[in-house]
Each structure stands twice: as C-alpha cells, then as structure tokens.
Amino acid sequence: MPLITVRVEEELKKEMDKLKHINWSELIRQSIRQAIEKEKKRNPVKALMINQRLKRKAPSGWNSVEEIRKWREAR
C-alpha cells in the first residue's frame, strides 16, 4: 500500500495520542474515500445549467467602467 504523510499541529497530535483506541490511519482513509465519492457525485452539467440560468444580460446603455469608477470614488 502506498504511503502518504499528513502534517498536524503539535497540540492536535497530543490530543490524538490521548485517544489511542482510534485507528487514525483508517479514519483518514475513510475521509479521503468520502471526499472522492462526493466529488464523483458532483454533476458538472447541472452546475453549468444553473450558472446559465442565473446569468443575466446587462441592461442596454449600462457601462461597467462608469459603474466601477462610481463605486471607487464613493469610498
């Protein structure tokens, strides 16, 4: 099995050492598996459709440069 290294703060390691009944390696493996499964379930097509639905055209005559200047000068 390949080996990976995880760095934790010293205080966190002390707390982990107090809980000797927990298999930290297995807990980390499970967390990694869950993160991978969560990413696999993400649907990029659905995200794109939501993004397209939320996107709006700017009103005619609206100038983004003027709007930015207005807000910068208002600071």
N, CA, C and O of each residue as an XYZ file, in Angstrom:
300
protein
N       0.855     -1.177      0.000
C       0.000      0.000      0.000
C       0.900      1.239      0.000
O       1.845      1.310      0.785
N       0.617      2.215     -0.870
C       1.423      3.445     -0.890
C       1.303      4.204      0.433
O       0.324      4.053      1.165
N       2.291      5.000      0.718
C       2.347      5.760      1.959
C       2.210      7.245      1.651
O       2.858      7.759      0.740
N       1.356      7.936      2.423
C       1.274      9.394      2.329
C       1.567      9.961      3.712
O       1.435      9.262      4.716
N       1.957     11.208      3.761
C       2.280     11.859      5.026
C       1.303     13.008      5.236
O       1.002     13.769      4.316
N       0.818     13.115      6.465
C      -0.087     14.203      6.828
C       0.538     14.929      8.005
O       0.895     14.307      9.006
N       0.669     16.217      7.892
C       1.224     17.013      8.989
C       0.075     17.611      9.796
O      -0.894     18.127      9.239
N       0.202     17.529     11.108
C      -0.782     18.129     12.009
C      -0.028     18.956     13.042
O       1.160     18.745     13.287
N      -0.735     19.887     13.634
C      -0.131     20.726     14.670
C       0.202     19.872     15.889
O      -0.414     18.832     16.124
N       1.168     20.320     16.643
C       1.638     19.562     17.802
C       0.512     19.316     18.814
O       0.390     18.220     19.362
N      -0.297     20.331     19.053
C      -1.407     20.177     20.006
C      -2.411     19.132     19.525
O      -2.927     18.344     20.318
N      -2.678     19.132     18.239
C      -3.602     18.150     17.680
C      -3.041     16.742     17.837
O      -3.781     15.814     18.162
N      -1.754     16.575     17.612
C      -1.106     15.272     17.765
C      -1.190     14.795     19.210
O      -1.410     13.609     19.458
N      -1.017     15.706     20.164
C      -1.140     15.333     21.581
C      -2.551     14.831     21.886
O      -2.731     13.852     22.610
N      -3.539     15.511     21.330
C      -4.928     15.085     21.528
C      -5.171     13.719     20.884
O      -5.862     12.876     21.454
N      -4.608     13.506     19.709
C      -4.738     12.212     19.042
C      -4.097     11.108     19.872
O      -4.646     10.011     19.974
N      -2.953     11.386     20.459
C      -2.250     10.385     21.270
C      -3.057      9.973     22.495
O      -2.924      8.847     22.973
N      -3.887     10.869     23.006
C      -4.738     10.543     24.150
C      -5.838      9.562     23.773
O      -6.350      8.841     24.629
N      -6.204      9.531     22.494
C      -7.297      8.673     22.021
C      -6.722      7.469     21.282
O      -6.904      7.324     20.073
N      -6.042      6.626     22.005
C      -5.322      5.502     21.411
C      -6.247      4.455     20.796
O      -5.807      3.670     19.955
N      -7.498      4.426     21.191
C      -8.437      3.429     20.666
C      -8.883      3.742     19.230
O      -9.502      2.899     18.581
N      -8.576      4.929     18.737
C      -8.974      5.316     17.381
C      -7.857      4.968     16.407
O      -6.693      5.294     16.637
N      -8.226      4.306     15.324
C      -7.271      3.988     14.256
C      -7.242      5.196     13.318
O      -8.075      5.309     12.418
N      -6.294      6.082     13.529
C      -6.246      7.332     12.787
C      -6.015      7.102     11.300
O      -6.562      7.825     10.466
N      -5.219      6.114     10.968
C      -4.974      5.826      9.553
C      -6.261      5.440      8.846
O      -6.538      5.908      7.741
N      -7.054      4.574      9.492
C      -8.317      4.144      8.881
C      -9.295      5.313      8.795
O     -10.013      5.453      7.805
N      -9.324      6.140      9.816
C     -10.214      7.303      9.815
C      -9.871      8.240      8.653
O     -10.763      8.751      7.976
N      -8.582      8.458      8.430
C      -8.150      9.320      7.322
C      -8.488      8.672      5.988
O      -8.940      9.358      5.071
N      -8.279      7.353      5.859
C      -8.642      6.652      4.609
C     -10.128      6.806      4.318
O     -10.514      7.064      3.177
N     -10.967      6.648      5.345
C     -12.419      6.798      5.156
C     -12.769      8.220      4.731
O     -13.615      8.419      3.858
N     -12.131      9.193      5.335
C     -12.401     10.592      4.980
C     -12.015     10.872      3.539
O     -12.721     11.585      2.825
N     -10.893     10.308      3.113
C     -10.457     10.501      1.724
C     -11.448      9.837      0.775
O     -11.811     10.415     -0.250
N     -11.889      8.619      1.113
C     -12.880      7.930      0.270
C     -14.160      8.755      0.141
O     -14.704      8.910     -0.952
N     -14.634      9.284      1.281
C     -15.863     10.086      1.266
C     -15.698     11.328      0.389
O     -16.607     11.683     -0.360
N     -14.554     11.980      0.480
C     -14.313     13.175     -0.332
C     -14.300     12.820     -1.815
O     -14.828     13.567     -2.638
N     -13.700     11.686     -2.157
C     -13.659     11.250     -3.558
C     -15.060     10.935     -4.056
O     -15.428     11.341     -5.158
N     -15.846     10.219     -3.263
C     -17.220      9.896     -3.654
C     -18.064     11.154     -3.827
O     -18.867     11.248     -4.755
N     -17.879     12.112     -2.936
C     -18.621     13.373     -3.032
C     -18.279     14.088     -4.338
O     -19.167     14.604     -5.017
N     -17.005     14.116     -4.685
C     -16.579     14.771     -5.926
C     -17.120     14.033     -7.150
O     -17.490     14.665     -8.139
N     -17.168     12.708     -7.091
C     -17.684     11.930     -8.225
C     -19.162     12.210     -8.455
O     -19.636     12.173     -9.591
N     -19.891     12.490     -7.375
C     -21.336     12.721     -7.484
C     -21.681     14.103     -8.011
O     -22.805     14.343     -8.452
N     -20.715     15.007     -7.965
C     -20.976     16.345     -8.482
C     -21.252     16.240     -9.973
O     -20.578     15.507    -10.697
N     -22.233     16.968    -10.407
C     -22.630     16.914    -11.806
C     -22.246     18.230    -12.479
O     -22.926     19.240    -12.298
N     -21.159     18.223    -13.255
C     -20.732     19.476    -13.877
C     -21.746     20.032    -14.879
O     -21.826     21.246    -15.063
N     -22.517     19.160    -15.525
C     -23.528     19.633    -16.481
C     -24.620     20.390    -15.736
O     -25.074     21.440    -16.191
N     -25.038     19.861    -14.600
C     -26.063     20.530    -13.806
C     -25.553     21.885    -13.325
O     -26.288     22.872    -13.354
N     -24.306     21.937    -12.885
C     -23.720     23.203    -12.425
C     -23.690     24.219    -13.559
O     -23.969     25.399    -13.346
N     -23.356     23.770    -14.745
C     -23.321     24.671    -15.899
C     -24.714     25.203    -16.215
O     -24.877     26.384    -16.520
N     -25.721     24.327    -16.141
C     -27.098     24.761    -16.425
C     -27.573     25.778    -15.395
O     -28.238     26.751    -15.748
N     -27.239     25.563    -14.128
C     -27.618     26.518    -13.089
C     -26.935     27.856    -13.342
O     -27.554     28.912    -13.214
N     -25.655     27.804    -13.703
C     -24.914     29.028    -13.986
C     -25.536     29.782    -15.154
O     -25.675     31.004    -15.096
N     -25.909     29.074    -16.204
C     -26.521     29.709    -17.372
C     -27.868     30.336    -17.011
O     -28.212     31.411    -17.503
N     -28.624     29.658    -16.152
C     -29.938     30.166    -15.754
C     -29.798     31.447    -14.932
O     -30.635     32.345    -15.028
N     -28.736     31.529    -14.122
C     -28.547     32.686    -13.263
C     -27.920     33.871    -13.990
O     -28.021     35.009    -13.534
N     -27.280     33.602    -15.112
C     -26.600     34.660    -15.855
C     -27.637     35.579    -16.504
O     -28.617     35.116    -17.086
N     -27.403     36.884    -16.394
C     -28.308     37.857    -16.991
C     -27.530     38.799    -17.889
O     -26.336     39.027    -17.691
N     -28.210     39.331    -18.863
C     -27.612     40.367    -19.715
C     -27.732     41.702    -18.994
O     -28.702     41.961    -18.282
N     -26.732     42.533    -19.194
C     -26.767     43.874    -18.613
C     -27.800     44.706    -19.365
O     -27.995     44.522    -20.567
N     -28.464     45.626    -18.656
C     -29.423     46.495    -19.332
C     -28.719     47.321    -20.417
O     -27.539     47.647    -20.293
N     -29.445     47.646    -21.460
C     -28.837     48.424    -22.542
C     -28.423     49.795    -22.015
O     -29.142     50.418    -21.233
N     -27.274     50.243    -22.447
C     -26.764     51.533    -22.023
C     -25.960     51.480    -20.733
O     -25.406     52.497    -20.313
N     -25.887     50.332    -20.105
C     -25.143     50.200    -18.857
C     -23.666     50.088    -19.171
O     -23.260     49.318    -20.041
N     -22.866     50.860    -18.457
C     -21.433     50.897    -18.706
C     -20.710     50.438    -17.448
O     -20.750     51.121    -16.425
N     -20.056     49.298    -17.516
C     -19.391     48.741    -16.338
C     -18.243     49.630    -15.866
O     -18.008     49.741    -14.663
N     -17.534     50.258    -16.784
C     -16.415     51.130    -16.408
C     -16.923     52.289    -15.554
O     -16.333     52.614    -14.524
N     -18.013     52.906    -15.986
C     -18.582     54.021    -15.216
C     -19.053     53.549    -13.834
O     -18.879     54.251    -12.837
N     -19.640     52.373    -13.789
C     -20.138     51.843    -12.518
C     -18.977     51.593    -11.549
O     -19.081     51.914    -10.365
N     -17.901     51.036    -12.031
C     -16.729     50.787    -11.184
C     -16.147     52.094    -10.674
O     -15.815     52.219     -9.496
N     -16.024     53.068    -11.573
C     -15.499     54.385    -11.158
C     -16.378     55.004    -10.083
O     -15.875     55.567     -9.110
N     -17.682     54.900    -10.256
C     -18.630     55.478     -9.294
C     -18.395     54.875     -7.909
O     -18.340     55.604     -6.918
N     -18.257     53.570     -7.834
C     -18.077     52.912     -6.536
C     -16.701     53.178     -5.954
O     -16.561     53.276     -4.735
N     -15.691     53.295     -6.787
C     -14.341     53.596     -6.271
C     -14.291     55.005     -5.708
O     -13.665     55.239     -4.674
N     -14.938     55.936     -6.372
C     -14.933     57.320     -5.899
C     -15.774     57.483     -4.634
O     -15.557     58.414     -3.859
N     -16.724     56.589     -4.427
C     -17.591     56.680     -3.257
C     -16.894     56.196     -1.986
O     -17.414     56.405     -0.889
N     -15.735     55.556     -2.106
C     -15.020     55.069     -0.917
C     -14.525     56.172     -0.053
O     -13.907     55.917      0.980
